[in-house]
Every structure is written in C-alpha cells, then in structure tokens.
Amino acid sequence: MKWSEICIHTTQEAVEPVSNILHEAGASGVVIEDPDDLFKERESVFGEVYELSSDDYPEEGVMLKAYLPVNSFLGEAVEEIKEAINQLLLYDIDLGHNKVTLSEVNEEEWSTAWKKYYKPVKVSDHITITPTWEDYQPVGDEEVVIELDPGMAFGTGTHPTTVLCIQALERHLYDGASVVDVGTGTGVLSIAAAKLGAAKVHALDLDEVAVKSAKLNVKLNKVQEMVDVTQDNLLDNQALQTPDLIVANILAEVIVNMTDEAFQSLKTGGILITSGIIQTKRDMVKNALKSAGFVIKEITEMEDWLAFVAKKPE
C-alpha cells in the first residue's frame, strides 16, 4: 500500500487543534517536529540515548506530519483538512506559515525509516532493551537484555510509560509469580516479567498486529515457555483467574474502566502496575483505584507520565 504524508507548517499554539483535525481525518498518529525539542532537558538516569539532529526540524514554527492512504478519497480528505485548519482563524489561533504539502511514501520505507534512531537503552537497574538489528553485548552478569523487533506495533520499549512499568516490575515482581500483561503491544513487559523470574505470563492485546509482534518478540527472547500471547483483554477473558500481578501500560481512561475487574481477578495481596497516565489524569486514576478497593503503594513519574503501583489488601 502507498501512503501520502501530509505536512502542515504551523505554530506551537496550533499543534493541539491541528492534531485533532488530522486524527478526525483518519490519521492514526501525528508526528510533531518542534525545534524546541532540541533544547529540552531530559533525564538520563539509566543511560537513555537521545540522538536529535537540527536537520530534522524547521528553523521556526512546528511541522505536523500524518499519513493517509492513497486512494480516491485522498484529495477530498486533504481539502477538508485545509478548510478545517483555516477555520481555526475564527478562534484567533495563530497558524503561522500554514503551509500544507503532500508527498508519497512507500509503506515499507515508512515502517523502517525510524530504525536509525532506535539504539540499545538501559531502562532500569538490570534491564537493557536493544533492537534485534544491533549487536549488543551485556556489560555485566546481572544485566538482562531484551531484544525487540517493534515491527508495525510501534513500540520500542523505551517510552517513559514502559520504562516506569519495567522499573516497577523489578521492585515488586517475585520469583514464581503469575502475571497478566494487559495491552501487551510488542510484548516487552511480558518478556521483562519472564526474565525477572515470573513463572507464567499471559500477554493480552486486542490488536492483531500487536499480537503477532509480541509472539515474535517472545520467541526472539526465548521465553515462550513462560509467556503466552492471545488476542483478548482482561475484561472479557474469564480463563485468567487470580494472578499475582497485573501490569497495564494503556490509556488512563481504559485503566479506570478495568480497575474493578483487576481487583476481582487478582489474588489477595496481589499487585496492579499501571502506566500510560498523564499528569492531568492523576486524580481520575487514583480515585478509581481507591474506589475499586486498592491501596496505592507508590506513584512514580518520568517526564510528564505517571505509573501507579496498587495492592489488593490481604
């Protein structure tokens, strides 16, 4: 399949409304190229690598990029996007250059171009995540290496929400525990749990592409005896009873909807680790966890993201 990259040169003020317009037009994601990112201070407690080049950013303003399939509706979609953006002027939103350009992108090139930015990263005291195409050797006997091929599941395992979950797993997972990973994506949290000593891990995801990616990564890391991957979720799956730990790196709204089921599923004294939570959703998730009966043990932060560790009382 061929895709068209639509690029809008605009302002920081317009990023949120323009992104919303692109999502409503059918874009599943938006790339934001903001030159301010070149000067943003970032934590590197565990050796995170940030390789940003000024050549990839505009000299002024912000570039928003999204991808739409090349079909008979493309021209109409682009015109609707332009019209919707221009309507923002009625709300006194500064659109800057407001320049819209299109370019054709081959799907294979699109899905692999990002690989040059993906390098081995030490995400916790013991775990390093490396792409399969990098030749990485552990620097010590206690280092645990996870090899990932994100594929089309778009998860490198180095996003702050994933890192927070892995660090929480290191602190709270004990040898021989049973684990349920809700919204597994590439399977990185399931693999981490298995390598940290879990006896059995059930990895669940509703996305067929993610399930295929997770199964591949589980085999790459030779943990298929401990990890099984299925296309399902916690709310619908009645076969997964009383795990010792549930980990869910998903949207805050989904976490809120699953807290009751998570509480009922966990063993007494079991642990729920959740992330994917932005600061503005902190109280919403906190209240939902408490309402379900959980005791919140810790809240950790990285950049603008939060992770909760909650316990089912004994």
C-alpha positions in Angstrom: 0.0 0.0 0.0 1.1 3.5 -0.7 0.6 6.4 1.7 0.6 10.1 1.4 2.4 12.2 4.0 0.6 15.4 4.8 2.8 18.0 6.4 1.5 21.2 8.0 3.9 24.0 8.8 2.3 25.9 11.7 2.8 27.2 15.2 3.1 25.7 18.7 -0.2 27.3 19.6 -1.9 25.4 16.7 -0.4 22.0 17.5 -3.3 20.6 19.5 -6.2 21.7 17.3 -4.4 20.8 14.1 -3.5 17.4 15.5 -7.2 16.8 16.4 -8.2 17.7 12.8 -5.7 15.2 11.4 -7.0 12.5 13.8 -10.5 13.2 12.7 -9.5 12.9 9.1 -8.3 9.3 9.7 -4.7 9.7 10.7 -3.8 7.1 13.4 -0.9 9.2 14.7 0.7 12.6 14.3 4.5 13.3 14.1 5.3 16.7 15.8 8.7 18.2 14.8 9.2 21.1 17.2 12.7 22.8 17.2 12.2 23.4 21.0 12.8 19.7 21.5 16.4 20.2 20.5 16.9 22.2 23.7 14.6 20.3 26.1 16.4 18.8 29.1 15.8 15.1 29.5 16.5 12.7 32.3 19.2 10.1 31.5 19.3 8.2 34.8 19.6 4.8 33.1 21.6 5.9 30.1 18.9 6.8 27.7 20.2 8.0 24.4 18.7 11.0 22.6 20.0 11.5 19.1 18.3 14.5 17.6 19.5 16.4 14.6 18.6 20.0 13.8 18.3 19.0 10.2 15.1 17.1 11.1 13.4 20.2 12.4 12.1 23.5 10.9 14.1 26.7 11.7 10.9 28.3 13.0 7.4 27.1 13.8 6.3 23.5 14.1 5.9 20.7 11.5 3.0 18.3 11.9 3.0 15.2 9.8 0.4 12.5 9.4 -0.2 9.6 6.9 -3.2 9.0 4.8 -3.8 6.1 2.4 -3.5 6.9 -1.3 -7.0 6.3 -2.6 -9.8 8.0 -4.5 -10.8 9.9 -1.3 -7.4 11.4 -0.7 -8.0 14.7 -2.5 -11.3 15.3 -0.7 -9.7 14.5 2.7 -6.8 16.9 2.1 -9.2 19.7 1.1 -11.3 19.1 4.2 -8.2 19.2 6.4 -7.1 22.6 4.8 -10.6 24.0 5.3 -10.8 22.9 8.9 -7.3 24.4 9.7 -8.3 27.7 8.1 -11.5 27.7 10.3 -9.2 28.0 13.3 -8.5 31.6 12.4 -12.0 32.3 13.6 -10.9 31.4 17.1 -7.8 33.8 16.8 -5.4 30.9 16.7 -2.1 31.8 15.1 -1.5 29.4 12.2 2.0 30.8 11.3 3.0 29.8 7.8 0.0 27.5 7.5 1.7 25.7 4.6 0.3 22.3 3.6 2.4 19.9 1.5 1.9 16.3 0.3 4.4 13.7 -0.6 4.0 10.0 -1.4 5.6 7.4 1.0 6.1 3.7 0.3 4.8 1.7 3.3 8.0 -0.3 3.6 10.1 2.8 3.7 7.7 4.4 6.2 7.7 1.5 8.6 11.5 1.1 8.7 12.9 4.7 8.4 12.7 5.2 12.2 15.1 2.4 12.9 18.2 4.6 12.7 17.0 6.4 15.9 16.5 3.2 17.9 19.6 2.2 19.9 20.2 -0.1 23.0 19.0 1.6 26.1 19.4 0.7 29.8 16.0 1.3 31.2 16.4 0.0 34.8 19.0 -1.3 37.2 19.2 -4.7 35.4 17.4 -4.4 32.1 18.7 -3.2 28.7 16.4 -3.1 25.6 18.1 -3.4 22.3 16.7 -3.7 18.7 17.3 -7.0 17.0 19.5 -5.4 14.3 22.0 -4.0 16.9 24.9 -6.2 18.0 24.8 -5.6 21.8 26.7 -7.5 24.4 25.8 -7.2 28.2 28.4 -5.4 30.3 27.8 -7.5 33.4 26.5 -10.8 34.6 23.4 -9.2 36.2 22.4 -7.3 33.1 19.2 -8.7 31.4 19.0 -8.0 27.7 15.6 -7.8 25.9 15.8 -7.9 22.1 12.9 -6.2 20.3 11.6 -6.0 16.8 8.8 -3.5 17.2 7.5 -4.1 13.6 4.2 -2.3 13.0 3.2 -2.3 16.7 5.3 0.9 17.1 6.7 0.2 20.5 10.5 0.4 21.1 10.2 -0.3 24.8 11.9 3.0 25.7 8.9 5.3 26.2 8.7 6.7 29.7 5.5 4.7 30.4 7.1 1.4 29.5 10.3 2.3 31.5 8.2 3.1 34.6 6.4 -0.3 34.3 9.7 -2.2 33.9 11.2 -0.4 36.9 8.1 -1.2 39.0 8.3 -4.9 37.9 11.9 -5.0 39.2 10.7 -3.8 42.6 7.5 -5.8 43.0 7.7 -9.0 41.0 8.9 -12.1 42.9 10.2 -15.4 41.5 7.5 -17.8 40.5 4.7 -15.1 40.3 1.9 -15.3 37.7 1.4 -12.2 35.6 -1.2 -10.8 33.3 0.0 -8.1 30.8 -3.0 -6.1 29.5 -2.4 -4.3 26.2 0.9 -6.0 25.6 1.9 -4.3 22.4 5.3 -5.6 21.4 5.3 -7.9 24.5 8.2 -6.1 26.2 6.6 -6.1 29.6 5.7 -9.7 29.4 9.3 -10.6 28.3 10.7 -8.4 31.2 8.4 -10.2 33.7 9.6 -13.6 32.4 13.2 -12.6 32.6 12.8 -11.2 36.1 11.5 -14.6 37.4 7.8 -14.9 36.6 6.6 -18.5 36.3 3.7 -17.7 33.9 2.8 -14.6 31.9 -0.5 -14.1 30.0 0.0 -11.3 27.4 -3.2 -9.9 26.1 -3.9 -7.4 23.3 -7.0 -6.6 21.2 -4.8 -5.6 18.2 -4.0 -8.4 15.8 -0.8 -6.7 14.6 0.4 -6.3 18.2 -0.3 -9.9 19.0 1.8 -11.1 16.0 4.6 -8.7 17.0 4.5 -9.9 20.7 4.6 -13.5 19.7 7.7 -12.9 17.5 9.5 -11.0 20.3 8.7 -13.7 22.8 10.3 -16.3 20.6 13.3 -14.0 19.9 13.9 -13.7 23.7 13.4 -17.5 24.2 10.7 -17.1 26.9 7.8 -18.8 25.0 7.6 -21.5 27.7 6.7 -18.8 30.3 4.7 -16.4 28.1 1.6 -17.0 26.0 0.1 -14.3 23.8 -3.6 -14.1 23.0 -5.9 -11.6 21.3 -8.1 -10.7 24.2 -8.4 -8.3 27.1 -8.8 -8.6 30.9 -12.4 -7.6 30.9 -13.6 -10.3 28.5 -11.2 -13.2 29.4 -12.7 -15.4 32.1 -9.9 -18.0 32.0 -7.3 -15.8 33.7 -8.0 -16.3 37.3 -6.2 -14.9 40.4 -2.8 -13.8 39.0 -0.2 -12.4 41.5 0.4 -9.3 39.4 -1.3 -7.4 36.6 0.6 -4.8 34.5 -1.2 -2.5 32.2 0.5 0.2 30.1 -2.6 1.7 28.5 -4.7 4.8 28.4 -5.9 6.3 31.7 -9.5 6.0 30.5 -9.1 2.3 29.9 -7.4 1.8 33.3 -10.3 3.5 35.0 -12.7 1.1 33.3 -10.8 -2.0 34.3 -10.0 -1.3 38.0 -12.9 -3.3 39.3 -12.2 -6.3 37.1 -8.5 -6.1 38.0 -9.3 -6.1 41.7 -11.6 -9.1 41.4 -9.1 -11.0 39.3 -6.0 -10.5 41.5 -5.1 -12.8 44.3 -5.4 -11.3 47.8 -2.2 -9.3 48.3 -1.8 -9.0 44.5 -0.2 -6.1 42.8 -1.5 -3.9 39.9 1.0 -1.8 38.0 -0.4 0.8 35.6 1.1 3.5 33.4 0.2 5.5 30.3 -1.2 8.2 32.6 -0.6 11.9 32.0 -0.4 14.3 34.9 -3.9 15.7 34.3 -5.4 12.2 34.7 -3.6 11.6 38.0 -6.6 12.1 40.3 -9.0 10.3 38.0 -6.9 7.1 38.1 -6.1 7.5 41.8 -9.8 7.8 42.7 -10.8 4.8 40.5 -8.1 2.6 42.1 -9.2 3.5 45.6 -12.9 3.1 44.7 -12.2 -0.4 43.5 -10.6 -1.3 46.8 -6.9 -0.9 46.0 -4.3 0.6 48.4 -1.9 2.8 46.4 1.7 1.8 47.3 3.6 4.2 45.1 3.3 6.7 42.3 6.4 7.3 40.1 7.0 9.9 37.5 9.1 10.3 34.3 8.8 13.4 32.2 5.0 14.1 32.0 4.0 10.5 32.7 2.9 8.6 35.8 2.9 5.0 37.0 0.8 3.6 39.9 1.5 0.6 42.0 -1.6 -0.6 43.8 -2.2 -3.5 46.1 -5.2 -5.7 46.9 -5.4 -5.8 50.7 -4.7 -9.1 52.4 
